Amino acid sequence: MRVTRANSNAQFLLDGNAYFARLHQSLDGVIAAGVGGNRFVRLAFWQIAPDAFLPGYGGGAGALLIDKLEAIARLGIRVEIIAWAGAQVLNNVVPEMKSGWKTRAWVQQVNNRNAGAGAYRPIQIYMESYGRRTFGMSTHQKIVVLSNGALKEAYVGGMNMAHKYLSSDVHDPENWWHDAAVRVTGLIVDDIEGEWVRRWNKQQALLAPAATIGVAGADPANLTITMMTTNSEANPAERDIRAGLQARIAAAANYVYLENYALTDPSIVEDLATFKQGGGTVIPVVNHPANTTMDGFEAFSYLMYYTYVELALADLNAFDAADSWRGRVGPLTNYVAANVVGAHVDKAGYNPANMATLNPATAYRVTFNTAAGVPTQIGLRYIWDIAANNDVMFAPKTYRHNDPTKWTYPHSKVAIIDDQYVMVGTSNWTYRSMQYDGEITLEIDDGAFAQAVRAQLFAHWQMPGAAAAGGAAGVGAAWLLDATANQVAWAGNAFALSETRLVPLAFDDFIHPISREAWRKSFSSASLASIGSSFF
């Protein structure tokens, strides 16, 4: 689904403390309004846990989300929750997958406790199943829609409803989770609520279908906001987030900035490489493959090897390639840029129109002509070193005395294009989020908003020159200078204690697909990646 509305407004919320504190304020607005028409709270989350905490604001105390929801229900105001039911095999082994069921148990307890108590309106919860055509599908949207009767608003972003998503925007070792969201008002809110209603109405036992409640009034800020979704249950499947990002990349003139823990979608990476070959600046910020804060990142390190190589080929200086799987044991051939003409990565029959094609990433190869006109093909897995003219990808590092490889983890799903468009949502820049998971992303089309987000976010990452750049044309060069300065500071132990900055990534930071490390971690990385990026 793709829908665009004017007469809307957006507030960028950087990191969990800002998000949850602002949500706390909105919920208190519902409580203060009391019972009346068009008052409600509707939530939908991949993970929703009873420990979700709302920091205080304006000098007030914090509170648990569940306590606020109970207080709202006791006023007789509608509270409705959608939680992903998960897959049973995951529910048994992944703690996050148990959270929704714990919240369901809390709903039952609180409804029983308040039965017959004055105006109390029972809280409703729907444990939603999603998708049956591909193992591992999830409904990954994170939505809050609420109204106090006078103002209808919505929240969309990377944060789930759980305590671990709290974090200051100063990423010291205690605040290592990085995330982002937007709070929106105006006409687009009705469309976001409509997506929530569509999901709620999947329930077969409903006595009557739900509908949107009230009408979101026009916001005088008059920003244009587009809502895009991924939904593989739709017929035809909705892959509008990918299509929307591809359109912006194709039309970009200066820079494309993307941040998330991973960048692996084959279509997006190919478009970024094309933009880069044409002279544009591509700025991907991802989780550092050596970061040990989160377990189980090996598969993404493996897959992002291919991302790094494809983007490096688009700005090539030279690469070394082996003639077989023996890698460095066998002979290496050096290819300089002048001897690599028309390089293109062939993705072995990858077709984004088909879901879960299971094409092996190990079959990706670069095709080109030599300077003498000889057609050449080299498997990406046979490249053993590559040098680009400029830095290719970037990741945060945090200076710590203890746990020296536990760094900030970027969970945000943000894109900024040419100081004009900002995308914020629930969708990772991965194949599964672009292709089949249930996702929602908002695009704000406004130059002043985009420049403000760029300034705030880049300063947050200790990229002062890029944050202060006078326009989109100056962002790329300033970014590269900042990244080099940060790398020099890291190498010289010049980070302040607990300070986080972005540094460039190198070829050797990623798990090479035919390295010993890949074989040692074959279950978690190589074997998963060998069936392709379809599940990531």
N, C-alpha and C positions, 0 to 999 in steps of 0.2 A: 504494500500500500504506500502511496505517496500522495500527500495533500499539502498544499501551501496556503497559508493565511497571512494576510496583513493585519494591522490593528492588534498586534501582540507585543509582548515585552519579555525580556530574559534577564536573569541575574546569574552570573557565573559564580559557582561555589567551589572553591579550591580546597580539597582535602576534607576529611571526615568531620572534624570539629565544626567547621563552618556549615557543612551540610546539615548535620544533626541538630545544631543549635538553631538554625533558621527554621527547620521543620518543627522543632519544639515551639517556636514562636507562632507558627501557623496553627498548630494543634491547640495552643492556648487561646488563639483567636476563636476557634470553634467553641471551646468551653465557655469563654466569656460571652459569646453571643447567646448561648442557652438554646433551649428548644425552640423550634420555629421552622418555617418552610425553607426548603433548599439547603439544609444543613446535613453534611455527611462527611465520612472519611472512607476512601477506597484505596486499598494497597494491593500490589502484585509484585512478588519477589521470587527470585531463584532460591535465595536463602532468607528465611525470616525466623529469628531466634528470640526466645524470651529474654535473653540478656541484652538486647539492643538498648543502648543508653543515649539519652538526649542531654547534652551539656546545657548548663544554664546560660541565660543571655541577660544582658542589662543588669548584671549583678545578682541575678536570681539563682536559685538552686537547680541542679540537674534532676532528671527523673528517668525511670525506666519507661520505654515506649508502652509496655503493656499496662502500666498504671494509668497513663494518659488515655489509652483506648478504653479502659474500664470506666474512667471518669466521664468520658464522652457518652458511652453507652448508658450510664446511669442517668444521664439527662434525657434519655429517650431518643438520642441521635443515632442515625444509622452508621454502623461500622462493619465493613465487609472486606475480607482478606482473600486473596488468591495466593496459594503457595504451591510451588512445583512439587508434585508427589515423588519425583525421582524415579530411578530404576532400582528394583529390589536388590540387585547385586551390589549396587553402589550404596544403597541405604545401609547395608550391613558392614561396609568397610570404610566409608567416607563420613567423618563426623558431621560435616556441613549438611549432608543429606538427611540427617535425623532431625535437623532444626525445625523444619516445617511441621513434622509430626509432633514434636514437643510443643510447638505453638498451638497445634490443634488440640492437644490434651489440655493446655492452659485455657483455651476457649471453652471447652466443655466444663472445666472446673469453675471458671468465672461465671458462666451462665447458670450453673447449678447454685453457686453461692449467692447470686443475686436474684434468683427466681422469686417472683412475687414482690420484689423490692421496688415500690413506688413506680416511677416512670421507666424503669430499666428496659432497654430494648436489647434482646439477645444479639451478641456478636455472631456473625456468620463467617464461616471459612470454607473454601472450596480447595480441595487437594487435586490440582489439575494434572492430568496425564497429557503427554505431548509426543506425537509422532510414533509411528510403528514401522517405518520403512528403513531406518538406519540405526544400528546399535549406538547408544550414547547420545541420542538427541536430547536436548533440554530446552525448556522455555526459560530464557535467560533475561527476560525483561525485568526492569526495576522501576516501578511506577508508584507514585502517590498522587492521587487526585482528591482534593477536599474543598469544602466551601463552608464559610461561616454565615451564609445567607446574603452577605453583601459583596464578598469577593470570592471568586472561584479560582483556584490555582493548582498547578501541577509541578511535580519534581520528577526529573528523569536523569539518570547518570549511572556511574559505575558502582556505587555503594549498595551493598545488600543491607538488610536490617539485622545487624549483628554487632556485638561489642568490638570485634577485632577491626572493624572499618573506621573506628575513631582514630584520628591522627591530627596533630598540629601541622601547620604548613611549614614548620621548621623541622626538617627531617633528621633529628638526632637519633641515636640507637633505640630510644623508646618510642619513636614516632616514625617508623620505617614504611608505613603503608601510604602510598601516594595515590590519590584518586580525584575525581572531579564530577560535577553534576551541574545542572541548571534548574533554577526555579522559574517557571513561566506563568504569565498571566495573559489575558486577552483571548481572542477567538480560537487560537490553536488548542486551548485547554479542552474544548468540547471534543476535538478530534482525538486527543490523548485519552479522554474518558471513554470515547467510543471504542477505542482499541481494548480498553479494560472491559467494557460491557460485552464485546464480542467474545472474549475469553470466558467471562462469567456465564454467558448463555450457552456454553458447551455442555453444561450440566443437564442430564436427561431428566432429573427428578424435579426440576423447577416447576412450580405451580403456574408461574407466569414469567415471561422473559423480562429481564431488566432493561432499563433504558437510561440514557443520560439524564441527569437531574438539574433542572434549571438551565440557564443559558449564560455562558461566559460573556460578559460585556466587552466591548472594544476597549483596548488599552490605548490611551492617547500617545504613548511612545511610538506607536505605529511601526514597529519592527516587522519584517517579513520572516516568518518561521515556517520551515517545511518539516513535516513528520514523515519518516521513512521506516519501513519494517522489513525484516526477514521472517517469512512464515512458510514452512514447507508443507503445512497442512492445507494451505489454500490451493485452489485449482483455478488457474495455474499458480505455481509456487511464486511467492513474493520474494524477490531479491533486489529490492529497491535501494537498500543501503549501499550495496556494491555498485549498482548502476549510478547512483547519485554521486558517489565519490569518484568513480571513473570519469563522469562528465566534468567534474570540477578539475580533475588532473589534466584532462585533455584541453581544457580552456585556460589553464593557468599560464601566467606570463613570467612570474618571478620565483616563487617558492611554494613548496608543499611541505607542511610540518605535520607529522603523525606521532602520537605517543600511545603506547600500550605495552603490555609485557611481551608481546610478540608481534611480528609482521611476517605472515606466511602465506596469505592468500595469493595463489599464482597469478590471477588476473590483475590484482592491484599492484603486485611487484612488477609485473611486465609493463604496466602503464607508467609506473614511476621510473623504470629504466628508460622508457621511450622519452619521457619528459626530460630526464637527465641528459640523454644523448643530444637533445635539442638545445641544451644550454641552461635548463632550469636547475634550481637548487632543490634537492630532496633532503629533508631533515627527519630521519626516523629515530625516535627515542624508544628504546626497548629495555627490558630487564637484562642486566649483565649476565651472560651465560655462566660466569663463575660465582654469582651471588648465591650464598648458601642460606639466606633467610627463609626461602621457600623450598620445600623438598619437591622432587619429581620434575625438575625443569629440563632434564636431559633431552627429552624428545623435541622440545622447542629449540634448544641449542643446535641439535642435529638439523632440524628443518631450516633454521635461520642461516645455516651455512649456505644453503642454496640462495636465500635472499641476498646475503652479503655478496656472494660471487656475481649474481646477476646485476646488482647495482654497481659493483666495482667494474664489471665489464663495460658498463655504460660510460665510464670515465677512466678508461684503461691507460695505465702506463706500461705494464708488462705482467705476464704470468708464466709460471713454470708448470708443465704438465708431464705426467708419466705416461708410458705407453701401455700400461696394464694395471691390474689391481695390486701389483707388487708395490706401487707407490714409490717411496723414496729408495726402496731397495733396487728398483730398476732405473734405467736411464731417464733423465729429465731433459725436456726441450724447453728453451726459453722463447716465448713469443712476445715481441715488443709491439706496441700499439700500431706502428707503421706496417706491421706484417699481419695485422688482424683487421680485415676490411669487411664492414657490414655485419658485425657480430650480432647474432640473435640466439636466444635460448629456446631450443625446441623442447617442449614439455610432453613429449611422448604421447600424443593423443588426448591430452587434457582438454575437456570440453565443459565449460561452466554451465551449459544448458542441461547437463545430465548430473543427477545427484549421486554422490558416492561412487564415482567411477573407478576408484581404487587403482589409479595409475601410479606406478612406483616413482617416487621422487629420485630414486637411484638411477632411473633411465634418462633424466634430464641431460641434455648435451648442448654445447655451444657450437653453432655452425657459422662459418665465415670463409672468406677467400683470403689466401695469402697475397702479398704484394705482387707475386708473379701470376696471380689469377687461379691458383690451385684450390678447388673446393676442399674444405677441411671440417671434420667433426671431432669434437673431443668431449667425452663425458665429464660433467661437472665434478663427479667424484674423483676424477683423475687429476684435477688441478691441485697442486701441492703448495702453491704460494701465489699470491696475486697482489699487485700494487696498483692503486688508483692514484690519480693526480691530486685528489682531495680526500678528506676523511669521508667514510661511507655511512656508518651508523654510530649511534651514541647511546650511552647508558650511565646511570648514576652510580657513584661510589661514595661511601661514607667513611670518614677516618675514625677508626676505633682502636683503642689500646688492646681490648679483648675482642675475640671473634672478628679477626681482621677481614674476613670475606663475607660478613653479614652487612648488606647494604640496603639502601632504599629500594622498594619494590614498586614499580609503576603499574598500577592496575587500571588507570584511567583510560578512557576511550575517546580521545580528542584529536581533531584535525583542524588546522588553520591553513587557509589557502589565500595567498596574496593580500593579506590584511583586509579581506572582504567577507569571507565565509568562515564560520566556526561550526564544526560538528561536535556534538557531545551526546553520548548515549550509553547504551549497554553493550554495543557490538564491538568485540575485539576485531583487530585487523587480521583475522585468521579465516581459513576456509570454512570452518564449521559455522562461524558467525555470519559470514557472507552468504552461505549456501543453504543451511538447513535449520539451525537453531532458531528459536523464537526470539527476536531482537527488536529494539526500537531505538532510533537515533533522531535527534533534532538538529536541523541546520539553521543557524541564524545568519541571515543575509544583511549585514550592516557594517559599513567600514569603521565607524567609531567603536562599535562593540568589539569587532575583531581586533582592532589595534589595542584596545584596553586589555583584552584577554592576552594578547601576545606580550604586552609589556609586563603584566602581572605574572604570567606563567614563566617567561624567560628569566625575569629577575629572580623568581623563586628557585630556578635551576642554576643560579649563579652564572648567567650569561648576560652580563651587563651591557655589552655593546649591542647585541642583538635585541635586547629589551628596549634600548633607547634609540634604535635605528629610526631615522626620520620618515621612512616609507618602505614599502614592500621591496623596492629595488635594492635597498641596502641591507636587507636582512641576511642574505646568504653569506656575503663576505664577512660581515660582523660576527655571525655565528661561528664560522671557521676560525677566526682569530680568537674568540672566547674559548672554543674547544681546545685549541692548541695551548693557550695559557693555562687552562685547567689541567691538561695532561702534564705540562711542565711542573706545575705546582704539586701534582700527585707524585710524580717521579722524584721530586725534591723534598718530599715529606713536608710540604708547606701548607697543607690543609689544616685549618684549626681543628681542635679536638671536637668530634661529633659533627663536623661540617660535611654537608653533601653537595657535590657538584657533578655536572655531566662531563664525561670524558669520551674521547673517540674509542670505538671498538676496532680490533685488529683481526685479521684472518685467523690467527691462531687462537683467538678467544672461543671459537665455535668448535663443536665436536665434528671432526672430519669423518665422512661416511665410511671410509675404509681404514680408519685408524684403529690402533689397538684399543683405545678408549671406547670407540663405538662397539667393538666386539665384546669388550668386558661388560658393557651396559646394554647388551643386545635386547634384553626384554623391555627395558624402559625407553630406549631410544631407537636403536637401529632397526629392530624388527617392526616397531610401530611405524617408523618413517618409511620403511621399505614398502608398506602398502599405500604409501602416498600421503599427501597432506589432507586427505579427505576427512579425517577425524580431528583436525586441528584448525 
